[in-house]
Amino acid sequence: MGGAPGPTWPVSGGWWAKPAPDKGTPQCAYGAGKLLCAQSGLLFALAPGNGRLLWRESVAPSAVSAAPVVAGGLVHPASAPTDGRLEAFDPATGKSAWQQDGPGYSELSVVGGMLLLTGADGTVTGVDGASGEKKWSSSLPGHRRPYFVSFAKDPLAYATTTSDDGSSTRITAVDPATGDVRWDARLEGTLMLAGTADGSVFLLPVDGIYSDTRAVIRYSPTDGASQRVSLSRAMQQAHVTVRGNVVYVVGDGGSLVAVDMKARKQLWSLETSVIRTSSPVVDGRHVYVSAPDGRLLAVDARTGKLLGQTPPRLGSDSDRLAANLPEPVLAGGRVYSAAPDGTVFGVDARDPSQW
């Protein structure tokens, strides 16, 4: 499909647009100077300044369960298509840059400039995001079928596997360009990787059928030291982000807490009254989360005070909420989010009270 401009509407300090209102909640990320988004069977790019549609292209519906990412200067759908085929797109035009038949994989992770493909037998294949060329292939000791996660400004990919009895979790850090293991550790308990900062790894211990989290752990792979800070209450199905020494945790039911790992204490707690939110995103001043009804909420990162929120945007399918809530996106002094009615919007991040 072509790149004709789509309709956009100005709002105070920003804009909102509906490039494809009938295809569910968009999943967006910022890359190559554009807001890159995915909906069912569709990839598209918006101008971050005014929301103008730059291009859109049809893709396999199974390839868009998460926001697209840029690797090797090209746009990649962040989920594995059912036919196993890889395709990369030019961020300037949306046209296909290359296509490759995958080596038979069930999991796809994009880390740095590499695509990491995990096969049913646990073999991991590293594919160059710029060219589609296979660079390496190997198994990862201690992980039957590894799925990798990565974090901003961290060049490594991380895989975790919990023992069958839940008594320990193995964490392996891998160089995505070569497949080389940088470090490997086995820690006590069932742990969820939450983030990295200053050479340390942050983890959430989880237990019970509701995956309750009652603490935050900081682990240093250099010396093997661990630090644990308890939360004031149990958080269910927690999502988390890390900024410096502070960890922000949100759980089902809308509880949001901030924990300073250097000071070894919880800083504040807020009840947002939102039954379920996206993972939090932080710019230093504010914490942002999106709600199932399309609202974007902003919280003071220092005090935990709710500062502002946008109107709900449910649309005609108000009985169907997104299973995977999109994270807000930060870029150029604005925060961007998306809603179930197909809206993508950008608002001024400086003063959420004006939303």
CORCORUR-V956477 format. One record per pair of residues at least 12 apart in sequence whose ideal C-beta (glycine too) atoms are under 10 Angstrom apart, sorted by the first residue. I is the first residue (numbers start at 1). J is the second residue. Records with the same first field share a line. If there is no record, write none. Layout:
I = J + J
This chain:
1 = 20 + 42 + 43 + 44 + 53 + 55 + 56 + 57 + 58 + 94
2 = 53 + 55 + 56 + 57 + 94
3 = 44 + 45 + 52 + 53 + 54 + 55 + 56 + 57 + 92 + 93 + 94 + 95
4 = 52 + 53 + 54 + 55 + 56
5 = 17 + 47 + 50 + 51 + 52 + 53 + 54
6 = 18 + 19 + 20 + 44 + 46 + 51 + 52 + 53 + 54 + 56 + 344
7 = 19 + 51 + 52 + 53
8 = 46 + 47 + 50 + 51 + 52 + 53 + 344 + 345 + 346
9 = 51 + 343 + 345
10 = 50 + 51
11 = 51 + 310 + 311 + 345 + 346 + 347 + 348 + 354 + 355
12 = 347 + 348 + 351 + 354 + 355
13 = 333 + 334 + 346 + 347 + 348 + 349 + 350 + 351 + 352 + 354 + 355
14 = 49 + 50 + 51 + 310 + 334 + 335 + 336 + 345 + 346 + 347 + 348 + 349 + 354 + 355
15 = 46 + 47 + 48 + 49 + 50 + 51 + 52 + 334 + 336 + 344 + 345 + 346 + 347
16 = 51 + 310 + 311 + 313 + 337 + 338 + 339 + 343 + 344 + 345 + 346 + 347
17 = 35 + 37 + 44 + 46 + 47 + 50 + 51 + 52 + 53 + 342 + 343 + 344 + 345 + 346
18 = 51 + 53 + 313 + 315 + 339 + 341 + 342 + 343 + 344 + 345
19 = 37 + 39 + 42 + 44 + 45 + 46 + 51 + 52 + 53 + 54 + 56 + 342 + 343 + 344
20 = 37 + 39 + 40 + 41 + 42 + 44 + 53 + 56 + 342 + 344
21 = 39 + 315 + 316 + 341 + 342 + 343
22 = 39 + 40 + 315 + 316 + 317 + 341 + 342
23 = 38 + 39 + 40 + 41 + 42 + 44 + 61 + 64 + 342
24 = 38 + 39 + 40 + 41 + 42 + 64 + 315 + 317 + 320 + 322 + 323 + 338 + 340 + 341 + 342
25 = 39 + 40 + 290 + 292 + 294 + 313 + 315 + 317 + 320 + 321 + 322 + 323 + 324 + 325 + 326 + 337 + 338 + 339 + 340 + 341 + 342 + 343 + 344
26 = 38 + 39 + 40 + 42 + 44 + 46 + 64 + 67 + 322 + 326 + 336 + 337 + 338 + 339 + 340 + 342 + 343 + 344
27 = 39 + 64 + 65 + 66 + 67 + 68 + 78 + 79 + 322 + 324 + 325 + 326 + 327 + 329 + 338 + 344
28 = 44 + 45 + 46 + 67 + 68 + 326 + 327 + 328 + 329 + 336 + 337 + 338 + 344 + 346
29 = 66 + 67 + 68 + 69 + 70 + 75 + 78 + 326 + 327 + 329 + 331 + 336
30 = 48 + 67 + 70 + 329 + 330 + 331 + 332 + 334 + 336
31 = 45 + 67 + 68 + 69 + 70 + 71 + 73 + 74 + 75 + 76 + 91 + 329 + 331
32 = 45 + 70 + 73 + 74 + 75 + 90 + 91 + 92
33 = 45 + 47 + 48 + 70 + 91 + 92 + 331 + 332
34 = 46 + 47 + 48 + 54 + 55 + 70 + 75 + 91 + 92 + 94 + 331
35 = 47 + 48 + 49 + 51 + 54 + 67 + 329 + 331 + 334 + 336 + 338 + 344 + 346
36 = 54 + 67 + 68 + 69 + 70 + 75 + 76 + 89 + 91 + 94 + 329
37 = 53 + 56 + 64 + 67 + 68 + 326 + 329 + 336 + 338 + 344
38 = 59 + 63 + 64 + 65 + 66 + 67 + 68 + 75 + 77 + 78 + 79 + 326
39 = 56 + 59 + 61 + 64 + 338 + 342 + 344
40 = 59 + 60 + 61 + 62 + 63 + 64 + 65
41 = 57 + 58 + 59 + 60 + 61 + 62 + 63 + 64
42 = 56 + 57 + 58 + 59 + 61 + 63 + 64
43 = 55 + 56 + 57 + 58 + 59 + 63 + 64 + 68 + 75 + 76 + 77 + 87 + 89 + 94
44 = 56 + 57 + 68 + 94 + 344
45 = 57 + 68 + 75 + 89 + 91 + 92 + 93 + 94
46 = 336 + 344 + 346
47 = 346
48 = 329 + 331 + 332 + 334 + 336 + 346
49 = 332 + 334 + 346
50 = 346
51 = 336 + 343 + 344 + 345 + 346
53 = 344
54 = 91 + 92 + 93 + 94
55 = 89 + 90 + 91 + 92 + 93 + 94 + 95
56 = 94
57 = 75 + 87 + 89 + 90 + 93 + 94 + 95 + 96
59 = 77 + 81 + 87 + 89 + 96
60 = 77 + 79 + 80 + 81 + 82 + 83 + 85 + 87
61 = 81 + 82
62 = 77 + 79 + 80 + 81 + 82 + 83
63 = 76 + 77 + 78 + 79 + 80 + 81 + 82 + 83 + 85 + 86 + 87 + 108
64 = 77 + 78 + 79 + 81
65 = 77 + 78 + 79 + 80 + 323 + 324
66 = 78 + 79 + 108 + 110 + 324 + 326 + 327
67 = 79 + 324 + 326 + 327 + 329 + 338
68 = 89 + 91 + 110
69 = 109 + 110 + 111 + 115 + 129 + 150
70 = 88 + 89 + 91 + 110 + 113 + 129
71 = 88 + 110 + 111 + 112 + 113 + 114 + 115 + 127 + 128 + 129 + 130 + 176
72 = 88 + 97 + 98 + 110 + 112 + 113 + 114 + 115 + 127 + 128 + 129 + 130 + 131 + 132 + 133
73 = 88 + 90 + 91 + 97 + 113 + 129 + 130
74 = 87 + 88 + 89 + 90 + 91 + 96 + 97 + 98 + 113 + 129 + 130 + 131 + 132
75 = 87 + 88 + 89 + 90 + 91 + 92 + 94 + 97 + 129
76 = 88 + 89 + 97 + 108 + 110 + 115 + 127 + 129
77 = 89 + 108 + 110
78 = 108 + 109 + 110 + 115
79 = 107 + 108 + 110
80 = 102 + 105 + 106 + 107 + 108 + 109 + 115 + 117 + 118
81 = 102 + 108
83 = 101 + 102
84 = 100 + 101 + 102 + 103 + 104 + 105 + 106 + 108 + 117 + 119
85 = 99 + 100 + 101 + 102
86 = 98 + 99 + 100 + 101 + 102 + 103 + 105 + 108 + 115 + 117 + 127 + 129 + 132
87 = 99 + 100 + 132
88 = 100 + 115 + 127 + 128 + 129 + 130 + 131 + 132
97 = 129 + 130 + 131 + 132
98 = 129 + 130 + 131 + 132 + 133
99 = 132
100 = 115 + 127 + 131 + 132 + 133 + 134
101 = 132
102 = 115 + 117 + 119 + 125 + 127 + 132 + 134
103 = 117 + 119 + 123 + 125 + 127 + 134 + 137
104 = 117 + 119 + 120 + 121 + 123 + 125
105 = 117 + 118 + 119 + 120 + 123 + 124 + 125 + 127
106 = 118 + 119 + 120 + 121 + 145 + 147
107 = 119 + 120 + 124 + 145 + 146 + 147 + 148
108 = 127 + 147 + 148
109 = 124 + 146 + 147 + 148 + 149 + 150 + 157 + 158 + 159 + 176
110 = 127 + 129 + 148 + 150 + 157 + 176
111 = 126 + 129 + 148 + 149 + 150 + 151 + 154 + 155 + 156 + 157 + 158 + 174 + 175 + 176 + 177
112 = 129 + 150 + 154 + 155 + 156 + 157 + 175 + 176 + 177
113 = 128 + 129 + 130 + 131 + 155 + 176 + 177
114 = 126 + 127 + 128 + 129 + 130 + 135 + 136 + 148 + 150 + 157 + 175 + 176 + 177 + 178 + 179
115 = 127 + 128 + 129 + 132 + 134 + 135 + 176
116 = 136 + 146 + 147 + 148 + 150 + 157 + 159 + 174 + 176 + 179
117 = 134 + 137
118 = 139 + 140 + 143 + 145 + 146 + 147 + 148 + 159
119 = 137 + 139 + 145
120 = 145
121 = 139 + 144 + 145
122 = 138 + 139 + 140 + 143 + 144 + 145 + 146
123 = 137 + 138 + 139 + 140 + 145 + 146
124 = 136 + 137 + 138 + 139 + 140 + 143 + 145 + 146 + 147 + 148 + 157 + 159 + 174 + 176 + 179
125 = 137 + 138 + 179
126 = 138 + 157 + 174 + 175 + 176 + 177 + 178 + 179
128 = 177
129 = 176
135 = 176 + 177 + 178 + 179
136 = 175 + 176 + 177 + 178 + 179 + 180
137 = 179
138 = 174 + 178 + 179 + 180 + 181
139 = 179
140 = 159 + 161 + 170 + 172 + 174 + 179 + 181 + 184
141 = 170 + 172 + 181 + 184
142 = 159 + 161 + 163 + 170 + 171 + 172 + 181 + 184 + 186
143 = 159 + 160 + 161 + 170 + 171 + 172 + 174 + 184
144 = 161
145 = 159 + 161
146 = 158 + 159 + 160 + 161 + 170 + 172 + 174
147 = 159 + 160 + 161
148 = 160 + 172 + 173 + 174 + 176
149 = 192 + 193 + 194 + 195 + 196
150 = 174 + 176 + 193 + 196
151 = 193 + 194 + 195 + 196 + 197 + 201 + 202 + 241 + 242
152 = 195 + 196 + 241 + 242
153 = 196 + 197
154 = 173 + 195 + 196 + 197 + 199 + 201
155 = 173 + 175 + 176 + 177 + 182
156 = 172 + 173 + 174 + 175 + 176 + 181 + 182 + 183 + 196 + 201
157 = 172 + 173 + 174 + 175 + 176 + 177 + 179 + 182
158 = 171 + 172 + 173 + 174 + 182 + 183 + 193 + 196 + 201
159 = 171 + 172 + 173 + 174 + 181 + 184 + 193
160 = 172 + 187 + 190 + 191 + 192 + 193 + 201 + 203
161 = 186
162 = 189 + 190 + 191 + 192 + 206
163 = 186 + 189 + 190
165 = 190
166 = 189 + 190 + 191 + 206 + 207
167 = 186 + 188 + 189 + 190
168 = 186 + 187 + 188 + 189 + 190 + 191
169 = 185 + 186 + 187 + 188 + 189 + 190 + 191 + 192 + 193 + 203 + 205 + 206
170 = 184 + 185 + 186 + 187 + 191
171 = 183 + 184 + 185 + 186 + 187 + 191 + 193 + 201 + 203 + 219 + 221
172 = 184 + 185 + 186
173 = 185 + 196 + 201 + 221
182 = 221
183 = 201 + 221 + 222
184 = 221
185 = 201 + 219 + 220 + 221 + 224 + 226
187 = 201 + 203 + 205 + 217 + 219 + 224 + 226
188 = 205 + 217 + 226
189 = 203 + 205 + 206 + 207 + 215 + 217
190 = 203 + 204 + 205 + 206 + 207 + 208 + 211
191 = 203 + 204 + 205 + 206 + 217 + 219
192 = 204 + 205 + 206 + 211 + 213 + 238 + 239 + 240
193 = 219 + 240
194 = 213 + 216 + 217 + 218 + 238 + 239 + 240 + 241 + 242 + 247 + 248 + 249 + 279
195 = 216 + 218 + 240 + 241 + 242 + 243 + 247 + 248
196 = 219 + 221 + 242
197 = 218 + 242 + 243 + 244 + 245 + 246 + 247 + 261
198 = 218 + 220 + 242 + 244 + 245
199 = 220 + 221 + 222
200 = 217 + 218 + 219 + 220 + 221 + 222 + 225 + 226 + 227 + 242 + 245 + 261
201 = 217 + 218 + 219 + 220 + 221 + 226 + 242
202 = 216 + 217 + 218 + 219 + 227 + 240 + 241 + 242 + 245 + 247 + 259 + 261
203 = 215 + 216 + 217 + 218 + 219 + 226 + 228 + 240 + 247
204 = 216 + 217 + 231 + 235 + 238 + 239 + 240 + 247 + 249
205 = 217 + 228
206 = 235 + 236 + 237 + 238
207 = 234
208 = 234 + 236
209 = 236
210 = 234 + 235 + 236 + 237 + 251 + 252
211 = 234 + 235 + 236 + 237 + 238 + 251 + 252
212 = 231 + 233 + 234 + 235 + 236 + 237 + 238 + 251
213 = 231 + 233 + 234 + 235 + 236 + 237 + 238 + 239 + 240 + 249 + 251 + 257
214 = 228 + 230 + 231 + 232 + 233 + 234 + 235 + 238
215 = 228 + 229 + 230 + 231 + 234 + 235 + 249 + 259
216 = 228 + 229 + 230 + 231 + 235 + 238 + 240 + 242 + 246 + 247 + 248 + 249 + 257 + 259 + 260 + 261 + 266
217 = 229 + 247 + 261
218 = 242 + 245 + 247 + 259 + 261 + 262 + 264
227 = 261 + 262 + 264
228 = 261 + 264
229 = 247 + 259 + 260 + 261 + 262 + 263 + 264 + 265 + 266
230 = 259 + 264 + 265 + 266
231 = 247 + 249 + 251 + 255 + 257 + 259 + 266 + 269
232 = 255 + 257 + 259 + 266 + 268 + 269
233 = 251 + 253 + 255 + 257 + 266 + 269
234 = 251 + 255
235 = 249 + 250 + 251 + 252 + 253 + 255 + 256 + 257
236 = 251 + 252 + 253 + 255
237 = 250 + 251 + 252 + 253 + 276
238 = 250 + 251 + 252 + 255 + 257 + 279
239 = 251 + 252 + 256 + 276 + 277 + 278 + 279 + 280 + 289 + 325 + 327
240 = 257 + 259 + 279 + 280
241 = 279 + 280 + 281 + 282 + 287 + 288 + 289 + 327
242 = 259 + 261 + 280 + 282
243 = 258 + 280 + 281 + 282 + 283 + 284 + 287 + 301
244 = 260 + 261 + 262 + 282 + 284
245 = 259 + 260 + 261 + 262 + 263 + 264
246 = 258 + 259 + 260 + 261 + 262 + 263 + 267 + 282 + 284 + 287 + 301 + 302
247 = 259 + 260 + 261 + 266 + 267 + 280 + 282
248 = 267 + 279 + 280 + 281 + 282 + 287 + 289 + 299 + 301 + 304
249 = 266 + 269 + 279 + 280
250 = 270 + 272 + 274 + 276 + 277 + 278 + 279 + 280 + 287 + 289 + 299
251 = 276 + 277
252 = 274 + 275 + 276 + 277
253 = 271 + 272 + 273 + 274 + 275 + 276 + 277
254 = 270 + 271 + 272 + 273 + 274 + 275 + 276 + 277 + 289 + 291 + 297
255 = 269 + 270 + 271 + 272 + 274 + 277
256 = 268 + 269 + 270 + 271 + 272 + 274 + 277 + 280 + 287 + 289 + 297 + 299 + 304 + 306
257 = 269 + 270 + 304
258 = 270 + 280 + 282 + 287 + 299 + 300 + 301 + 302 + 303 + 304
267 = 301 + 302 + 303 + 304
268 = 299 + 300 + 301 + 302 + 303 + 304 + 305
269 = 304
270 = 287 + 297 + 299 + 300 + 303 + 304 + 305 + 306
271 = 304 + 306
272 = 289 + 291 + 295 + 297 + 299 + 306 + 309
273 = 291 + 297 + 306
274 = 289 + 290 + 291 + 292 + 293 + 295 + 297 + 309
275 = 291 + 292 + 293 + 321
276 = 289 + 291 + 292 + 321 + 322 + 325
277 = 289 + 290 + 291 + 292 + 295 + 297 + 325 + 327
278 = 290 + 291 + 292 + 296 + 297 + 322 + 324 + 325 + 326 + 327 + 328 + 337 + 338
279 = 325 + 326 + 327 + 328
280 = 297 + 299 + 301 + 327 + 328
281 = 327 + 328 + 329 + 330 + 335 + 337
282 = 299 + 301 + 328 + 330
283 = 298 + 301 + 328 + 330 + 331 + 333 + 335 + 349
284 = 301 + 302 + 330
285 = 298 + 300 + 301 + 302 + 307 + 349 + 350 + 352
286 = 298 + 299 + 300 + 301 + 302 + 307 + 308 + 328 + 330 + 335 + 349 + 350 + 352
287 = 299 + 300 + 301 + 302 + 304 + 306 + 307 + 328
288 = 301 + 327 + 328 + 329 + 330 + 335 + 336 + 337 + 349 + 352
289 = 309 + 325 + 327 + 328 + 337
290 = 310 + 322 + 325 + 326 + 327 + 328 + 335 + 337 + 338 + 339
291 = 309 + 310 + 312 + 321 + 325 + 337 + 339
292 = 312 + 314 + 321 + 322 + 323 + 325 + 339 + 340
293 = 311 + 312 + 313 + 314 + 315 + 318 + 321 + 339 + 340 + 341
294 = 310 + 311 + 312 + 313 + 314 + 315 + 321 + 322 + 325 + 326 + 337 + 338 + 339 + 340 + 341 + 342 + 343 + 345
295 = 309 + 310 + 311 + 312 + 313 + 314 + 337 + 339 + 355
296 = 308 + 309 + 310 + 311 + 313 + 328 + 335 + 336 + 337 + 338 + 339 + 345 + 346 + 347 + 352 + 355
297 = 309 + 310 + 328 + 337 + 352 + 355
298 = 310 + 328 + 335 + 347 + 349 + 351 + 352 + 353 + 355
299 = 352
300 = 352
306 = 352 + 353
307 = 351 + 352 + 353 + 354 + 355
308 = 347 + 351 + 352 + 353 + 354 + 355
309 = 352 + 353 + 355
310 = 335 + 337 + 339 + 343 + 345 + 347 + 352 + 355
311 = 339 + 345 + 355
312 = 339 + 340 + 341
313 = 337 + 338 + 339 + 340 + 341 + 342 + 343 + 345
314 = 339 + 340 + 341
315 = 339 + 340 + 341 + 342 + 343
316 = 340 + 341
317 = 340 + 341 + 342
318 = 340 + 341
320 = 340
321 = 340
322 = 338 + 339 + 340
325 = 337 + 338 + 340
326 = 338 + 339 + 344
328 = 347 + 349
329 = 344 + 346
330 = 349
331 = 346 + 349
332 = 346 + 349
333 = 346 + 348 + 349 + 350
334 = 346 + 347 + 348 + 349 + 350
335 = 347 + 348 + 349 + 350 + 352 + 355
336 = 349
